[in-house]
Every structure is written in structure tokens, then in C-alpha cells.
Amino acid sequence: MPAEIIIPNQERLTQAVAAMRADGVESLHILADFDRTLTGGLINGQETPSIISVLYDENYLTPDYGAKARALAEKYRNIETDPAVSPADKKQAMAEWWNLHFDLLINSHLKINDIKQACASRRIGLRDGVAEFIKTLNDHHIPLVVMSATGLGEESIKIFLAREKCLLDNVYIAANAFNWDDQGQALSVRQPIITSYNKDETVLDNFPFFDQIKNRRNVLLLGDSIGDLGMITGFDYKQLVSIGFLNARVEANLPQFKANFDIIITDDGPLDYVNQLLQSIIKNPA
């Protein structure tokens, strides 16, 4: 289906954007999820939950890794996208999934070179309009904080954004990370582990880039799940505009998205509307 832009409360959105515009770009920062938000949610019509899906299919690791990882993804992805499952139950299930999968990666002898190979795959790519978005932010010195639960850690985000020439000076990353041995093999995962449903426990002031954003109290938040709204927890924002990318089970999940996001982009839609919104905030107030 063609992508739609859905705005549940146009009046509230208009007021928030006008206030952001009046405050100027020096008061703005962006808080974004990575997988299926900055990257595309569909490749050739098939859902792509994350960069790590490349590892499932291309047998970089031990022979049994792909089948075991796919089985975990099939089980837990259904829970993650099922609107009938409560947020508390989703939070518990996602913690199980992430821990099981990180154990599997380490036992399957993940190496940094495996991540480099996965990030080189052309089966994954930026969502349309994201490169323009990041360049505009950099041109206007607006910080972009990428908070991600990605299963391949911050290393994969850096490698992928560098591939796309989007690892710019204004980009800051809050994500899972591995501890590596001298041969570049994963030994463990740094704690605490970030999942798609515990971002409310990952407070921004714990990260070294916090000084870059603490006085920028107007926020555009981008995510593809209700759990991504937790990224803003604990931050003393002034204005917040939340943008939800509804990539899966659109009809079933739309009521929940409409109750929580200011803007909804369905069916793996591009960032065109968000780029227009950003330009409207950047312009000097009349």
C-alpha cells in the first residue's frame, strides 16, 4: 500500500512547531531510533527488522547461527508487533530476546569483521530522505542522537552511517556495545542492555554527549514502536513532536500509534514530510 501521513491532532502539532520555530534551531535536537526508523523497514517488499537480519541469511557465523537467530526473531517479533500484548509483557519478552540473542552471537564467535560485512550489504539502506535530513541537521549544527537497541551494537551504526557518508560531527550514538578481545572477537555485551522496550530506563544524562543537548529543550523524536517514546524519559523538554513509522500490521497498530504519536508515517514511507517540517522550524519566525 502507498504510504500515508496521519496527524491525529493537527492543532497541537501546529502549535508545537510554531513554538519550536520561534525558539530557533539553537533550541532543537533530534532523538531517533535506528533500525526501521533511519533505515528502511522493507527491502523488496520483505520486512527487515534490523541490520542483523543479514547475518541470519548469509552464514557469516557458525553453521547453526542463522536458524537459531531466525527462530528467535519469528517468536519475539510477533510479540513486539502484536497490539494485544501489554507494554509490560512486551518489555519482559524483549529483554528475553535480546539476552538470548547476544548469548547466541557470542557463542557463535561474532567478530568485528562480521559486522563490517553485514553493514556492507546492499540489502539494507537508509529510509528515503534520511541522508538529506542528516545533512540539513549538520548544516545547521543541530545534534542528532541515535538511541538504538540494535543487536549488532553501536559499531554497526557507526560503520553503516560511515558507508552512507552520514557519520557527521553532529551525530551521537547511545546503543548497545560489545567488549572485544585483541583479535576482534566479541567477549561480552556491556550492561545494561538496551531493548526496544526499555528505552525509558536509558536516561540521556548518562551519556557523554548530554552537554551538547541539555539546553536544547525542543525535540523531534523518531521511532517505529511505542517503546521508542521512552527515549525522552527523564529529559526536561519544552516542546516535543513525536514521529512514528508504522511499518508492520498497520491496521491493527494504528489506533495505538494515533494515541501516542503526533505524526504517523505508514508502510515504510519516506522522510519527505519530516524534511519539510524541519525546514519550517529552521526558517526564521515571521
Summary of the structure (lengths in Angstrom):
residues: 286
radius of gyration: 18.4
end to end distance: 38.3
largest distance: 61.9
contacts: 922
relative contact order: 0.21
helix: 45%
strand: 17%
